[in-house]
Amino acid sequence: MLYLGSDHGGLPLKEAVKELLDKRGIAFEDCGTYNGDSVDYPDFGEKVARGVSNGVAEKGLLFCGTGIGMSIVANKFPHVRAALATDVYMARMAKEHNNANILVLGGRVLDREKAKRMVAAWIDATFEGGRHQERLNKIEALERELCGMK
């Protein structure tokens, strides 16, 4: 399951990406927001990141004006590797090298077609493992130490 969330600044991009997901037959849950009223991005970033952190959702997509705020929120959660991307290459590398389980996009800095290409590249990419897994292991060790996790 893929969770999606946005604030008002990311809503149009989220709606465009939902079209892509529907077309590809990818199951998702839209965690809001659902209209253009001004809202606080942490509320929706939390819903998606908590779902990924707890394993309820395998992956997530977050959208806000620039993507910066959602990235900050999502990366507070254990087991979340949220990557802010601005082009197709970054989206693909987020998965191939960092095994990002949340992709974050900025609704005010990306057009809809580019965002769809980025999401497709991220979904289609495969984590390469190897030396990249070793680096993720170091990040996970830091997470355990700093969050008091075992």
C-alpha positions as CSV (number, residue, x, y, z in Angstrom):
1,M,0.0,0.0,0.0
2,L,1.2,3.5,-0.9
3,Y,0.1,6.5,1.3
4,L,-0.2,9.9,-0.2
5,G,-0.4,13.2,1.7
6,S,-0.3,16.9,0.9
7,D,-0.9,20.3,2.2
8,H,-2.8,22.9,0.1
9,G,0.5,23.9,-1.8
10,G,1.0,20.3,-3.0
11,L,-2.6,19.3,-3.6
12,P,-2.7,19.9,-7.4
13,L,0.5,17.8,-7.8
14,K,-0.9,15.0,-5.6
15,E,-4.1,14.9,-7.7
16,A,-2.0,14.6,-10.9
17,V,0.1,11.8,-9.4
18,K,-3.1,10.0,-8.3
19,E,-4.0,9.8,-12.0
20,L,-0.7,8.1,-12.8
21,L,-1.2,5.6,-9.9
22,D,-4.7,4.8,-11.0
23,K,-3.5,4.3,-14.6
24,R,-0.8,1.9,-13.4
25,G,-3.1,0.0,-11.1
26,I,-1.2,0.9,-7.9
27,A,-3.2,0.8,-4.7
28,F,-2.9,3.9,-2.6
29,E,-4.6,5.7,0.3
30,D,-5.0,9.5,0.1
31,C,-4.4,10.8,3.7
32,G,-5.4,14.4,2.7
33,T,-5.7,17.3,2.3
34,Y,-8.7,17.1,0.0
35,N,-9.3,20.8,-0.9
36,G,-7.4,24.0,-1.4
37,D,-8.0,25.4,2.1
38,S,-4.8,26.4,3.9
39,V,-3.7,23.6,6.2
40,D,-0.6,22.8,8.3
41,Y,1.8,20.4,6.4
42,P,3.0,18.6,9.5
43,D,-0.5,17.1,10.1
44,F,-0.4,15.4,6.7
45,G,3.3,14.5,6.7
46,E,2.7,12.8,10.0
47,K,-0.1,10.6,8.7
48,V,2.0,9.3,5.8
49,A,5.3,9.0,7.7
50,R,3.6,7.3,10.7
51,G,2.0,4.8,8.3
52,V,5.4,4.0,6.7
53,S,7.2,4.0,10.0
54,N,4.7,1.5,11.5
55,G,4.7,-0.7,8.4
56,V,1.1,-0.1,7.6
57,A,2.1,1.5,4.3
58,E,5.1,0.1,2.3
59,K,5.8,3.5,0.7
60,G,4.6,7.1,0.7
61,L,4.4,10.2,-1.4
62,L,4.3,13.6,0.2
63,F,3.6,17.0,-1.5
64,C,3.9,20.5,-0.2
65,G,4.9,23.9,-1.7
66,T,8.6,23.1,-1.9
67,G,8.8,19.7,-0.4
68,I,11.1,20.9,2.3
69,G,8.6,21.0,5.2
70,M,7.3,17.5,4.4
71,S,10.8,16.2,4.2
72,I,11.6,17.5,7.7
73,V,8.5,16.1,9.2
74,A,8.8,12.7,7.6
75,N,12.4,12.1,8.6
76,K,11.5,12.5,12.3
77,F,9.9,9.0,12.2
78,P,11.9,5.8,12.8
79,H,12.5,3.6,9.7
80,V,11.6,6.5,7.3
81,R,13.9,7.5,4.6
82,A,12.1,10.5,2.9
83,A,13.9,12.0,-0.1
84,L,13.1,15.3,-1.6
85,A,13.7,15.2,-5.3
86,T,13.6,17.9,-8.0
87,D,14.2,15.8,-11.1
88,V,13.9,12.3,-12.5
89,Y,17.5,11.4,-11.7
90,M,17.2,12.3,-8.1
91,A,13.9,10.3,-7.8
92,R,15.5,7.2,-9.2
93,M,18.7,7.6,-7.1
94,A,16.5,8.0,-4.0
95,K,15.4,4.4,-4.5
96,E,18.5,2.8,-6.1
97,H,21.1,4.2,-3.6
98,N,19.1,5.2,-0.5
99,N,16.1,2.9,-0.7
100,A,13.9,5.9,0.1
101,N,10.5,4.7,1.3
102,I,8.9,8.2,0.9
103,L,9.4,10.5,-2.1
104,V,8.7,14.2,-1.5
105,L,7.8,16.6,-4.2
106,G,7.2,20.4,-4.3
107,G,4.0,21.5,-5.8
108,R,5.1,25.0,-6.4
109,V,8.4,24.0,-8.0
110,L,7.5,21.1,-10.3
111,D,5.0,20.8,-13.1
112,R,2.5,17.9,-13.2
113,E,4.1,15.9,-16.0
114,K,7.6,16.1,-14.6
115,A,6.2,15.0,-11.2
116,K,4.5,12.0,-12.8
117,R,7.8,11.0,-14.6
118,M,9.6,11.3,-11.2
119,V,7.1,9.2,-9.4
120,A,7.2,6.5,-12.1
121,A,11.0,6.5,-12.0
122,W,11.0,6.1,-8.2
123,I,8.4,3.3,-8.3
124,D,10.1,1.4,-11.1
125,A,13.6,1.7,-9.6
126,T,15.1,-1.1,-7.6
127,F,17.4,-0.7,-4.5
128,E,20.9,-1.8,-5.5
129,G,22.0,-3.0,-2.1
130,G,25.7,-3.8,-1.6
131,R,27.7,-0.8,-0.5
132,H,24.5,1.2,-0.3
133,Q,23.0,-1.2,2.2
134,E,26.1,-0.9,4.3
135,R,25.5,2.9,4.4
136,L,21.9,2.4,5.3
137,N,23.0,0.1,8.1
138,K,25.1,2.9,9.5
139,I,22.1,5.2,9.4
140,E,19.9,2.6,11.1
141,A,22.5,2.2,13.9
142,L,22.5,6.0,14.4
143,E,18.7,5.9,14.5
144,R,18.7,3.1,17.2
145,E,21.3,5.0,19.3
146,L,19.6,8.4,19.0
147,C,16.0,7.1,19.4
148,G,16.8,4.6,22.1
149,M,15.6,1.7,19.9
150,K,17.0,-1.8,20.0
